[in-house]
Amino acid sequence: MKIKCSKKRSSFNLFLGVPFVIFGTLKAYEGTADFVHYIQIILGVLMVISFFIERKFGYLSIEDGMLTKYSFSCTTIDLDKITNIQSRPGRIKLITSKKNLSINPSVIDKDSIKNLYRVLGSLQLESQKNPFTGWSAANS
């Protein structure tokens, strides 16, 4: 299952990244570029790469009991090994004994966020350690 980014976020990365690259490259071509313009080119390229990563893979994917967060480096966490879930405004933190994974729910598509909540709600954790308990049954 693919958890997609909102189109607003993806479009923002593309529409801000491309002008950064263009204007920075023009300054470099003119020979008037300084340190800031080269940083602008790098940031623009990173934003465009981020757009294509999110477009191809989505923000998260859930397959075979593994949750993968895609960015410049992929982070994978085994859903069965999650011991605690913390939900705070603007952040969901999945905790295992070895590593943590932080998810920003505000960048996830509205339809996809419901799927994520269902998956998290179906995890077998103590109710005080899973704020999404009951989500899978109540919102099917």
C-alpha positions in Angstrom: 0.0 0.0 0.0 1.4 3.4 -1.0 0.8 6.4 1.3 1.0 9.4 -1.0 2.1 12.9 -0.4 -0.4 15.7 -0.9 -0.2 17.2 -4.3 0.3 20.6 -2.7 3.6 19.5 -1.2 4.8 17.8 -4.3 4.0 20.8 -6.5 5.6 23.1 -4.0 8.9 21.2 -4.3 8.8 21.2 -8.1 7.7 24.8 -8.6 10.2 26.2 -6.1 13.1 23.9 -7.0 13.1 24.6 -10.8 13.4 28.4 -10.5 16.1 28.0 -7.9 18.1 25.9 -10.4 17.4 28.2 -13.3 18.3 31.4 -11.6 21.3 30.0 -9.9 22.5 28.5 -13.2 22.0 31.8 -15.0 24.1 33.6 -12.4 26.8 30.9 -12.7 26.7 31.2 -16.5 27.0 35.0 -16.4 30.0 34.6 -14.1 28.4 36.7 -11.4 27.5 33.9 -9.1 28.7 33.8 -5.5 28.4 31.3 -2.7 24.7 31.9 -2.2 23.9 31.2 -5.8 25.7 27.8 -5.7 23.7 26.9 -2.5 20.6 28.0 -4.4 21.4 25.5 -7.2 22.1 22.7 -4.8 18.8 23.3 -2.9 16.9 23.5 -6.1 18.3 20.2 -7.3 17.5 18.6 -4.0 13.9 19.9 -4.1 13.4 18.6 -7.7 14.9 15.2 -6.7 12.5 15.1 -3.7 9.6 15.7 -6.0 10.5 12.8 -8.2 11.1 10.5 -5.2 7.7 11.3 -3.7 6.1 11.0 -7.1 7.5 7.5 -7.8 7.5 6.0 -4.3 5.1 8.1 -2.3 5.8 9.3 1.2 5.4 5.9 2.8 4.8 2.4 1.7 3.4 -0.6 3.7 4.2 -4.0 2.3 4.8 -7.4 4.0 4.6 -6.0 7.5 7.3 -3.4 6.8 6.7 0.4 6.7 9.2 2.3 4.6 9.6 6.1 4.6 11.0 7.5 1.4 13.3 10.5 1.2 17.0 10.8 0.3 17.6 7.8 2.4 14.9 5.2 2.9 14.0 4.2 6.4 12.3 0.9 7.1 10.6 -0.3 10.3 9.0 -3.6 11.0 5.4 -3.1 12.1 5.5 -6.1 14.4 8.4 -4.6 16.3 6.7 -1.3 17.2 6.4 -1.0 20.9 4.9 2.4 21.2 3.3 5.1 19.1 3.3 8.8 20.0 1.0 11.1 18.3 1.5 14.8 18.7 0.4 17.7 16.6 2.3 17.6 13.3 4.1 14.3 14.1 3.6 10.6 14.6 6.5 8.8 16.1 6.8 5.0 15.8 9.1 3.5 18.4 10.9 0.2 18.4 13.6 -1.1 20.7 16.3 -0.3 18.1 15.1 2.8 16.2 12.4 5.4 15.8 10.5 6.7 12.8 8.9 10.1 12.6 6.0 10.7 10.2 4.7 14.1 9.3 0.9 13.6 8.8 0.4 17.1 7.4 2.2 16.2 4.2 0.1 13.1 3.5 -2.8 13.0 1.1 -6.2 13.1 2.9 -7.3 9.7 1.4 -4.0 8.1 2.2 -3.9 9.3 5.9 -7.0 7.2 6.6 -5.2 4.1 5.3 -2.2 4.9 7.5 -4.4 5.4 10.6 -6.2 2.0 9.9 -2.9 0.2 9.7 -1.6 1.8 12.9 -4.9 1.2 14.7 -4.7 -2.5 13.8 -1.3 -3.0 15.5 -1.5 -5.1 18.6 -0.2 -2.7 21.3 -1.5 -1.8 24.7 -4.2 0.8 24.2 -2.3 3.5 26.1 0.6 3.0 23.8 -1.4 3.3 20.6 -3.5 6.4 20.1 -5.0 4.9 16.9 -6.6 1.9 18.6 -10.1 1.5 17.4 -9.5 3.5 14.2 -9.4 0.3 12.1 -12.8 -0.9 13.3 -14.6 2.5 13.6 -13.5 3.9 10.3 -13.7 0.9 7.9 
